[in-house]
Amino acid sequence: MHPVRVSLARLALLPLSCLALPHAHAVGFRLPNQDPEAIARGNAFAATADNPSAIFYNPAGITQLEGHQLSIAEYAISADIHYTSFTGATASTDTTVQFVPQIYYTYSPKESPWSFGLGVYAPYGLGVDYGSRSPISTIAQEAKLLYATVNPVVAYQISPTLSIGGGVTLNYSDVDIQRQIGFGPADGFRFDGDGYGTGFNLGLLWQPVTEWSLGLNYRSATEIGYDGRSIAFPYAGYSPTSASLDFPQNVVAGVSYRPNEKWNFEFDLDWTDWDVVNDAYFRGTFGGPQVFPFRYTSGCMYNFGVTRQLNDGYFISAGYIFSENSVPDRTLSPLNPDSDLQLGSIGFGHHGECISWAVGYHFAYNGGRTVTGSLVNSPTGQTANGHYTTFNNAVNVSVRYAF
């Protein structure tokens, strides 16, 4: 390869943000919003888990369901991130709505303590796009993460008040990252790769008395080995490239209080082991292997929710989440400017004998985060230091059929 081309390819890989993945709202790049009934209650659902999305929130909960039940949902989110540098330059993400489908099926045979389920959903992902003309285009232009999971589960009702459940997670992921190099109007660097990984999830649901129930949900860590290719254009051709990413374990503990048939109050503590996400290694890139640090820190979400049952099967819900920041200043990328977030939610729906439906809405607001110690920079002088604000809007709609 021509030495000038090798040097330009090396420059394309210098910024630490090259592999920073897009985020859903906070706590790294998780996407914990998997059902409108749960979203409307601030995702405080592990101790309730009484619809097919329990496959994700607490697989032990599917023992509460009868016969065959199929839930089909669509999660739509618009991510609005605004960046202002200390010199006054600004950049904003494309707010185009992104759609994430969710499918859950459960089967509980009559007079059997066993229940079975299958879920197809995306526990991580979404995308961020600042465009090619922003003042941070050489450190953060566009990134997309697809992480799709197929999750068969089995649950067993040990007693009328205690159930356990669990299953395997079969995961496929695709990463596509692009940024400019900064030496011409049409130059750039891009990596595109995909890979597979496996894991498992476990759940426990205990209702010692009618008014109280306790739920536990555990999701194992997974590792995805990506195989793909990288390119520094227009200076060089494609190069076979591999990388490895860790996706952390997660534990949720919930308690639900139902003083009567009309009300349900729940609090969940949701912890994610982001400390496992340290360095990502790129092998086969132009100029030799590269190491990109994430160095996230573990954090929690505090989820509060309430549901009020109305007449004729209708219900309304509201919720609140406080989500702790998991990304330190030194490795923060504009593609994932995580921060302490406030999230509010509301929703409503109807439970019918055969057909049920629900709609949930939530917003996420960070109030602003100022970054001064980021190591993310480029040879052209661009830096991730600056002020970030986030305001996301999302809606989830589901239809459930019991037969």
N, C-alpha and C positions, 0 to 999 in steps of 0.2 A: 504494500500500500504506500502511496506517496506520503512523505513525512508531514507535509502541510495538512493533509487529510487526517492523519492520525492525531495531530495536535488539536484540530478543530473537534474531532470526535471526543477527545479527552475533556475539552472544555464543556461539551454538551453534558457531561456526566458529573461535573463538579458540584452543583448545588445539592445540599442535603435533602432538599424537598423533592427530589426526583421521583421518589416512590411514596410520597405522602398520599394516602388514599382519601377519597371523598367521604364526607360524613353525613349521618342522618340528622342528628341535632347535637348531641354531646356524648360524653363517655366514649371517646374514640370514634370508631366508625361503625358502631353497632346500629342495628335497625330493630328495636324491640317492639315496634308497633305492628301487631299481627292480627288484630281483630277490632272492629268498631265498638263492640260492647266493652272490651277491655280498655281501649283508648279513651272512651268517654269517661271512664272512672280513673283516669290517670295511670293506666296500666296496672292498677292494684287489683290483681285477678288471681294470684296463685292460690289463695285460700278459698276462692269461689269456684273457678274453673268448671263451669257448668254448661259449656257448649263445646262443639268440636275443636275449637282453637285451643282447648286444654292440651292437645298434643304438643303445642309449643309452650304454653304457660305453666302447665303441671299435668303430665300425662296420667297421673293417678286419678284425675278428675273425670276421665271418660267413663268410669264405672257408674257415674250418676246419670248417664244417658241411656235411653231405651231404644232397642231395635237398630235400624239403619238411619244414620243422619249424615247429610252432605252439606257442607258450607262452602260457598264460593264468594270471595271478597276481592275488592280492588282498593289498593292504597295509593293515593295521589298526593304528591308533595311538591311544593314550590320552595326552593332554598334560596334565600336572599342574603348574601354576605356582602358587606361594603367595607372596603379598605381605604384608609387615608394615610399617606406617608407623612413623615415629619416635615417634609418640604411642601406639603399641600396637594400632591398628586393623588388621584383617586382611581379606584377600580371597583367594579361590581360584577357579581356573577349573573349568568343568564338565569332568569327566573322561570323559564319554561317548565311546565308541570311534568313531573316524571311519574310513571305508573309502575306499581309492583303488585302482581297478582298473588293471591293466597287461596289454597284449596285444602280442605280438611274433610276426611271421611272417617266415621266411627261405626262400629257394630258391636252391640251387646246382646248375645243370645238370651232368650227367655230362661229364667230360673237358673242362670249360670253366674258364678262369681267372676268370670273372665270377660274382658272387653278388649277390642282390637281397634286400631286406628292407623291412618296413613295421612301424613301431612306433606304438602309441597309449598315451600315458602322461602323467603330471602332474609336470613337473620343479620346480614351485613350488606352494605352497599350504597347505591345511588351515585350521583356524579356532580362535579363542579366544573364550570367553564367561565373563565374570565375573558376569553377572546385573545386575539393575537396582537392587539394594539394597546394593551394595558401597561402601566408603568412597572408591572411585576411579571411580564410575559416570559422573561428569561429564567425565572425561578418557579413560576406557577402559571401555566396556561390552561390546561384541561386535563382532567383525570376521570376515569370511569371504573367502577368496581362492580362486577356482577358476582354474587355469591348465592347460589341456589342450593337448597337442601331438600332431599327426599327422606322422610322420617317415619318409618314404620314403628309402631309402638304396641305394647301389650300391657294391660293393667289387670290387677287381681284385687278383689274385695275380700280382705281378710276377715272383716266383721262388718256389721251394718254401719259402724262409725269409722272404720279405718281401711284405706286403700293404698296400694303402691302401684307404680307403673314405671315403664322405661322402654327405651328403644335405641336403635342405631341411627346415626345421621350419615347419609351419603351425600357428599358435598362436591359441587363443581364450581370453580371460580375462574373469572376472566378479568384481567387487568389491562387497561389501555391508558397510557400516559403520554402527553405531548407538551413540549415547551419550545420556545425559541432559543437559539444560540446567541444571537445578538450581533452578528457580523454582516447581515444582509437582510433585505426585505422579505425574502422567501426561504430563509434557512430554518432549521428546527431539529429537534431530537424527538424520537418516539420509540416507546417500547410497548409491545403487544404480546401477551402470553396467557396461557390457561393451564389449569391443573386440577387434580382431584385430591380429596382427603376424606377420612372417615372419623367419626367420633360417636358419642352416645349422650343420651339425656335420661335423667331419673326424676321421679316425683313421689311425693307422699302427701296424702290428704287425710286429716284426722278431725272428726267432729265429736268431741267428748260430750258436749251438751248441745241442745237445739240452737241455742243463741250464738255459740262460738265455734269457729272452725279454724284450723291451722294448716298451712300449706308450705311445702318445700319443693323447690325446683332446682335441679343441677344440670348444667350443660358443660360437657368436657371441652378441653382445649383441642384444637385441631391444627395441623400443619399442612399447608398447601405448597407443593413444589411446582412452580410455573416453568413451562417450556414455551419459548416463543422466539421473537427476533427483535433486534434493535436497529435503528437506522439514524444516522446523522445526515440530513439532506440539506442541500444537494451535493454534499462533499464526499459521501461514501455510500457504498451499497449496504445491503442487509447483512447482519451478523447474527448467527444463532446464539440465543441468550437464555440462560436459566436463572431462576431466583427462588427463594424460599421465604415464606411468610408464616408467622405464628398468629393464630386467632385464639384469644384467651378463654379460659374457663370462666363460668359465671354461676353465681348462686343467688337465689331469690328466696326469702323467707317472708311469709305473709300471715296476717291474722285478720279474720272477718268477724264482725259483730252484727247479729241480726236480732234486734230486740223484739221484732214481730215480723209477720209475713210481708209487710209493706216496705221495710227499710233494710238496707245492707250497707254497713260502713266497713271499709277495709284499709289497712296500711300494709305496704310491702317495702322491705329493705332489699335493694337490688345491688349486689356487689360484683364487679368485674375485675379480674386479675390482669390488668393491663401491664403490670411489671414484666410479664413474659415477652412483651413486644419490645425488643431491644434493637438489634441491628438486622438489616436485610442485606443479603449478599447477592450481587449480580455477577454471574460468570459468563464469559464469552463475549462481553461487550467490547467495542472498539477501545484499544488501549489497555486491555487487561481487566482482571477482576476489580469490582468496585464494592465498597461497603457503605451503606446508607443507614444512619442511626435514627431510630424512632425514640427509644428510651422514654416510653410512656410511664405514667404512674397509676397505680390502681385507684379506683374511685367508686363511689356509690351513687345510686339514684334513690331518692326518698319519695315514694308514691302514695298518694292519698286519694281515696275515691268513695263516692256515695251513690247508691241507686235507690230510686223510689218507684215502687210498683204502683201503677194506676189501674183504672178499671178496664175490663175487657182485654187484658193481656198487654196493654201498653205500659211503657216504662220510660223514665228519664234518668240521666246520670250526669255527674260532674266530677272533675278531678283536678289534682294539682301535682306537679313533679318538681322537685329541686334536683338538678343533675350537676354533679361535681366535675370540674375540669380535670382532664387526664393528660393533657399535653403541656410539658414545660416550655418556657420561653425559648430556651436554647435550641430546641428541635422543632419548634412550631413552623408549619408551612401554611401559606395562604390557602392551600387546598384543604386543610383541616384545622382552621383556627378555633379549636375547641376552647370552651370556657365554661364557667359556672352559668347554668341556664335556668330560667324560670319557664315552666310550661303549664298552660292552662288548657282544660278540655271540657267538652260538653257533648251530649248525644242523646238519642232517643231511639225507640224501636218498638216492635210488636212481636210477642211470642204467640204463635198460632198452633193449632193441633198438628197441621202438616207443614205449613209454610211460615217461617219467621223472617224478619228482616231488621236491620239496624243501621244507623248512620252515626258516625263519630267524627268530631272535629277537634283539632288541637293546634295551638300555636307555640312557638319557642322564641324566647327573647333573652339576649344576654346583657343588655344594658351597656355594652361596650367593654372592650379589653385592649389595653395598651401594652405592646410588646417592645422591650428595649434590649433584650439580651440574646436575640436569635442569631444562631450561627449560619442560618440559611441566607446565602448571598450568591452572586454570580460575578464572573470577570468583568461584566459591563458596569458593575457598581450597584445593581439593584439589590435590595435587601428585604427581608420579611418583617423588619422592625416597622412599627406603625400602630395605627388604631383600627380595631375591627369591631363591627357591629353585625349582629345576626337577628333576622326576624323571618322565621319559617312558618308556613301555613300548610296544613295537611288535612285531608278528608279520607275517611275509610267507609266503604259501603259493603254490606254483605247480605246475601240471601241464603237461608238455610231450609233444607227440605228433609222432613222426617218421614220414613216409610217402613 
